[in-house]
Amino acid sequence: MNAQKKSEYILLFRGTDWHKGLSPEEIQEVVKQMYAWLDRLTAEGKAKAGKPLFPEGKIVSQKKGRSIADGPFAESKEAIGGFFLLEVGSLDEAAEIAKDFPGLNYGASVEVRPVAPECPMALGLDGQTVAHPARAIA
């Protein structure tokens, strides 16, 4: 049997205000649909992990010296509300899975990104991986 090689992809769910204008019953129904979607992907062996994110947090940047600001902003259409880690055969397959996300019907969007096995910046100019001190110990 010739099994297709699988890779990891992350789905980033954007739009934390998808529920605006829905009744509590409608919100409950959409959340049930989201759980059913995740349960199906998990049963199929495609979803490896996933979690919602709280709307509060901190943003650390180098602006005006090293600083910490409140954020992300919960009302933002671009705020990330959660993520799933998939293990599937291709970016196209991951995007097709994302097209079934129930929140799309309510203004949410899904960013689909391949997960790199290592930081691409860790590759030297010769294409070899830069030595990592922790790996030298092993």
Salt bridges, closest charged atoms under 4 A:
GLU8 OE2 - LYS48 NZ 2.56
ASP17 OD1 - LYS77 NZ 3.92
GLU29 OE1 - LYS32 NZ 3.76
GLU44 OE2 - ARG40 NH1 3.44
GLU44 OE1 - LYS46 NZ 3.62
ASP70 OD1 - LYS58 NZ 2.59
GLU75 OE1 - LYS20 NZ 3.66
GLU93 OE2 - LYS46 NZ 3.55
GLU96 OE2 - LYS99 NZ 3.36
GLU111 OE1 - ARG14 NH2 2.58
GLU111 OE2 - ARG113 NH1 2.97
GLU118 OE1 - ARG135 NH1 3.56
